[in-house]
Amino acid sequence: MPKTNETAGVLAASTPGLESVAIRDGFVWDAQNAYLFDIDGTLLRSRDRTHFNAFASSVLDVTGLKISLTGVVLHGGTDTAILREAFALAGIPDAAWEPHLPEILEAMRQTVEAGRGNLDMWTMPGVEETLRHLAGRGALLGLATGNLEKIGWTKVEEVGLRQWFSFGGFSDRFEVRSEMIADAAMQARDLLGTGRSAAASICVVGDTPRDIEAARANHLAVIAVATGNYSFEELAELEPDVCASSLTALLNETATVAAATAGNGAVHS
C-alpha cells in the first residue's frame, strides 16, 4: 500500500527513509478535547540508565534481594508491573517483597532524583511543535505513563516540556496500564468539567502495542508513533486511529492535506 498525502482518511504504508502516516477515515486527530501522552519513546528517549538501574539497586537496598531486568518486557510496561515480572523471573515469591513495595518505590524515586544530573535524554521529532499545535487549539494536555509520578515529572522537566502538562496518570497506584489510563482519563474529564460522562473526546498518544491496548480497553482514541522500539508496520497492524512514523510526519501530513484542501477551494471558488 503506497504512501499518499491525498487525504487524511487514507491509510499510508511505511517506505524506508520516508515519512509514513495512517489515519482512520473520519478521525480528526487534532480536534480532541484532551490528550494523554506516554513519556518514554513517545515524548523522549534516554541515553543513560539511571531509571533502569534504579529497579535493581532499590530492591537490593530495601530488601537485600537481587533482581535483574534481563528478560523483562520493558516497553509499555509500568514500573510496578516491571518489578513484579523481575521478581517472578528471579523466582522470588510475592510474600518476600510485596510488603516492602512502598519502600522500594520510594527508593526508586530518591535514586532517580539523586542521579538527576546524569539523566541524558532527548525529545522525539515534532514533540514540542505538536504540543504547541494542540494547546493552540484549546486541548487539555496530560501524561499517561508507566513511570512513577516523581520520575515521570522529572523526565519531562529535564527536557523542558513540563509547562505543557497540567495533570497525569502514573504507575504509583496502578500496576495495570489500562487502569492507569482510566485514572488519567477521569482526571481529564474532571478538569474539562464533564465528570464521569463520556462526553469529552480523549486521545492516548503512545509508542507501543500496550498503549493501544490500554486505550482500547477504555474506549479511547489512540495515536501511535513509531519513535520507540516498535516499527510503523507493527503498530499499524493493531489499527490505532492514527499511526505515524513520528509526530513530525503527522504534522507534515496535516499541513499537506490542509494546503491541498485550501488549493481545491481556491480552484472552485
C-alpha positions as CSV (number, residue, x, y, z in Angstrom):
1,M,0.0,0.0,0.0
2,P,1.9,3.1,-1.2
3,K,2.2,6.2,0.9
4,T,-0.1,9.0,-0.2
5,N,-0.8,12.6,1.0
6,E,-4.1,12.9,-0.9
7,T,-6.4,12.8,2.1
8,A,-6.2,12.4,5.9
9,G,-8.6,9.5,5.5
10,V,-6.2,7.3,3.5
11,L,-4.0,4.7,5.2
12,A,-0.4,5.2,4.2
13,A,2.2,2.4,4.4
14,S,5.8,2.8,5.6
15,T,8.5,3.3,3.0
16,P,12.1,3.2,4.2
17,G,13.5,6.7,4.5
18,L,10.1,8.4,4.1
19,E,7.5,9.7,6.5
20,S,4.6,7.4,7.0
21,V,1.1,8.2,8.3
22,A,-2.1,6.3,8.6
23,I,-5.3,8.0,9.8
24,R,-8.7,6.3,10.3
25,D,-11.2,7.7,7.9
26,G,-13.2,10.4,9.6
27,F,-10.9,10.8,12.6
28,V,-9.7,14.4,13.1
29,W,-6.6,13.8,15.2
30,D,-6.1,17.4,16.4
31,A,-9.7,18.1,17.3
32,Q,-9.9,16.1,20.6
33,N,-10.7,17.7,23.9
34,A,-7.7,16.1,25.8
35,Y,-4.6,14.1,25.0
36,L,-2.8,11.7,27.3
37,F,0.9,11.4,26.3
38,D,3.2,8.5,27.2
39,I,6.7,9.6,28.1
40,D,9.5,7.1,27.1
41,G,9.6,6.5,23.4
42,T,6.8,9.0,22.7
43,L,7.9,12.3,24.2
44,L,11.6,11.5,24.8
45,R,14.2,8.8,24.9
46,S,17.2,8.2,27.3
47,R,20.8,7.6,26.6
48,D,21.5,7.0,30.3
49,R,20.5,4.0,32.5
50,T,19.6,6.0,35.7
51,H,15.9,4.9,35.8
52,F,16.8,1.4,34.5
53,N,19.4,0.8,37.2
54,A,17.1,2.1,39.9
55,F,15.0,-1.0,39.9
56,A,17.6,-3.5,41.0
57,S,19.6,-1.1,43.2
58,S,16.4,0.0,45.1
59,V,15.3,-3.6,45.6
60,L,18.7,-4.6,46.9
61,D,18.9,-1.6,49.3
62,V,15.5,-2.2,50.7
63,T,15.2,-6.0,50.8
64,G,18.7,-7.4,50.2
65,L,17.2,-9.3,47.3
66,K,18.7,-9.4,43.9
67,I,16.7,-9.0,40.7
68,S,17.6,-8.3,37.1
69,L,15.6,-6.7,34.3
70,T,17.0,-9.2,31.8
71,G,14.1,-10.9,30.1
72,V,11.5,-8.4,31.3
73,V,9.4,-6.7,28.7
74,L,10.0,-3.0,29.5
75,H,8.4,-1.2,26.6
76,G,4.9,-0.1,27.5
77,G,5.2,-1.6,31.0
78,T,4.5,0.1,34.3
79,D,7.3,0.4,36.9
80,T,5.2,-1.6,39.3
81,A,4.5,-4.3,36.7
82,I,8.2,-4.4,35.7
83,L,9.1,-5.0,39.4
84,R,6.6,-7.9,39.6
85,E,7.9,-9.5,36.5
86,A,11.5,-9.2,37.6
87,F,10.8,-10.8,41.0
88,A,8.9,-13.6,39.2
89,L,11.8,-14.3,36.8
90,A,14.2,-14.3,39.8
91,G,12.0,-16.9,41.5
92,I,11.2,-14.7,44.5
93,P,7.7,-15.2,45.9
94,D,5.3,-12.3,46.3
95,A,5.3,-12.6,50.0
96,A,9.0,-11.8,50.2
97,W,8.7,-8.4,48.5
98,E,5.2,-7.1,48.3
99,P,5.2,-5.9,52.0
100,H,8.2,-3.8,51.0
101,L,6.8,-2.3,47.8
102,P,6.1,1.2,49.2
103,E,9.8,1.4,50.4
104,I,11.1,0.1,47.1
105,L,9.1,2.6,45.1
106,E,10.3,5.5,47.3
107,A,13.9,4.3,47.0
108,M,13.5,4.3,43.2
109,R,12.1,7.9,43.3
110,Q,15.0,9.0,45.5
111,T,17.6,7.2,43.4
112,V,16.5,8.9,40.2
113,E,16.3,12.3,41.9
114,A,19.9,11.8,43.3
115,G,21.0,10.8,39.8
116,R,19.2,13.7,38.1
117,G,22.4,15.2,36.9
118,N,23.2,12.0,35.0
119,L,20.0,12.0,33.0
120,D,20.8,12.2,29.3
121,M,17.6,12.5,27.3
122,W,16.3,14.0,24.0
123,T,12.9,14.8,22.7
124,M,11.3,12.9,19.8
125,P,10.8,14.6,16.5
126,G,7.9,17.1,16.4
127,V,7.0,16.8,20.1
128,E,7.1,20.4,21.1
129,E,5.5,21.5,17.8
130,T,2.7,19.1,18.3
131,L,2.1,20.1,21.9
132,R,2.1,23.8,20.8
133,H,-0.3,22.9,18.0
134,L,-2.8,21.1,20.2
135,A,-2.6,23.6,23.0
136,G,-3.3,26.3,20.5
137,R,-6.4,24.5,19.5
138,G,-7.6,24.6,23.2
139,A,-6.8,21.0,24.1
140,L,-6.0,19.8,27.6
141,L,-2.6,18.0,27.7
142,G,-1.7,15.4,30.3
143,L,0.7,12.5,30.8
144,A,-0.2,8.8,30.9
145,T,2.9,6.8,31.6
146,G,4.2,3.7,33.3
147,N,6.7,5.9,35.2
148,L,6.3,6.6,38.9
149,E,4.9,10.1,39.2
150,K,8.0,11.8,40.6
151,I,10.2,10.1,38.0
152,G,7.9,11.0,35.1
153,W,7.7,14.7,36.0
154,T,11.5,14.8,36.5
155,K,12.0,13.5,32.9
156,V,9.7,16.0,31.3
157,E,11.1,18.8,33.4
158,E,14.7,17.9,32.3
159,V,13.8,18.1,28.6
160,G,11.9,21.4,29.0
161,L,8.3,20.1,28.4
162,R,6.8,20.5,31.9
163,Q,4.9,23.6,31.0
164,W,2.7,21.8,28.6
165,F,1.1,19.4,31.0
166,S,-1.3,20.1,33.8
167,F,-2.0,16.5,35.1
168,G,-1.1,12.9,34.6
169,G,-1.6,9.3,35.2
170,F,1.3,7.3,36.7
171,S,2.1,3.8,37.9
172,D,2.4,4.5,41.7
173,R,-1.1,3.1,42.3
174,F,-1.6,1.2,39.1
175,E,0.3,-1.8,38.0
176,V,-2.1,-2.4,35.1
177,R,-1.6,0.1,32.3
178,S,-5.3,0.3,31.3
179,E,-6.2,1.2,34.9
180,M,-3.6,4.0,34.9
181,I,-5.1,5.2,31.6
182,A,-8.6,5.1,33.2
183,D,-7.4,7.3,36.1
184,A,-5.7,9.8,33.7
185,A,-8.9,9.9,31.6
186,M,-11.0,10.6,34.7
187,Q,-8.7,13.4,35.7
188,A,-9.1,14.9,32.2
189,R,-12.9,14.7,32.4
190,D,-12.9,16.4,35.8
191,L,-10.7,19.2,34.5
192,L,-12.9,19.5,31.4
193,G,-16.0,19.6,33.7
194,T,-17.6,16.6,32.1
195,G,-17.5,14.4,35.2
196,R,-18.0,10.7,34.7
197,S,-19.7,11.1,31.4
198,A,-18.1,10.1,28.1
199,A,-18.9,13.5,26.5
200,A,-15.3,14.6,26.3
201,S,-13.1,13.2,23.5
202,I,-9.9,11.9,25.0
203,C,-7.0,10.5,22.9
204,V,-4.0,8.5,24.1
205,V,-0.6,9.1,22.4
206,G,1.9,6.3,22.7
207,D,4.6,4.2,21.0
208,T,3.8,0.6,22.0
209,P,1.1,-2.0,21.5
210,R,0.4,-1.7,25.2
211,D,-0.6,1.9,24.7
212,I,-3.0,0.9,22.0
213,E,-4.5,-1.9,24.1
214,A,-4.9,0.3,27.2
215,A,-6.6,3.0,25.1
216,R,-9.0,0.4,23.6
217,A,-9.7,-1.1,27.0
218,N,-11.0,2.4,28.0
219,H,-12.8,3.1,24.7
220,L,-10.4,6.0,23.9
221,A,-8.9,7.1,20.6
222,V,-5.2,6.4,20.2
223,I,-2.4,7.9,18.2
224,A,0.6,5.5,17.8
225,V,4.0,6.9,16.9
226,A,6.9,4.7,15.8
227,T,9.5,6.6,17.7
228,G,10.2,3.9,20.3
229,N,11.1,0.3,19.8
230,Y,8.2,-0.7,17.5
231,S,8.0,-0.1,13.8
232,F,5.3,1.7,11.9
233,E,4.2,-1.6,10.4
234,E,4.0,-3.4,13.8
235,L,1.9,-0.6,15.3
236,A,-0.3,-0.2,12.2
237,E,-1.3,-3.8,12.3
238,L,-3.1,-3.1,15.6
239,E,-5.2,-0.4,13.7
240,P,-4.9,2.6,16.0
241,D,-6.9,5.7,15.0
242,V,-3.6,7.2,13.8
243,C,-0.3,5.6,13.2
244,A,2.7,7.8,12.2
245,S,6.4,7.3,11.9
246,S,6.8,10.4,14.1
247,L,4.8,13.4,15.3
248,T,6.7,15.4,12.7
249,A,5.3,13.1,10.0
250,L,1.8,13.6,11.4
251,L,2.2,17.4,11.4
252,N,3.6,17.4,7.9
253,E,0.7,15.2,6.7
254,T,-1.8,17.6,8.3
255,A,-0.2,20.6,6.7
256,T,-0.1,18.9,3.3
257,V,-3.8,18.0,3.5
258,A,-4.7,21.5,4.6
259,A,-2.8,23.0,1.7
260,A,-4.4,20.7,-0.7
261,T,-7.9,21.4,0.6
262,A,-7.2,25.2,0.5
263,G,-6.0,24.8,-3.1
264,N,-9.0,22.9,-4.1
265,G,-11.3,25.5,-2.5
266,A,-9.5,28.3,-4.4
267,V,-9.9,26.5,-7.7
268,H,-13.6,26.0,-7.3
269,S,-14.3,29.5,-5.8
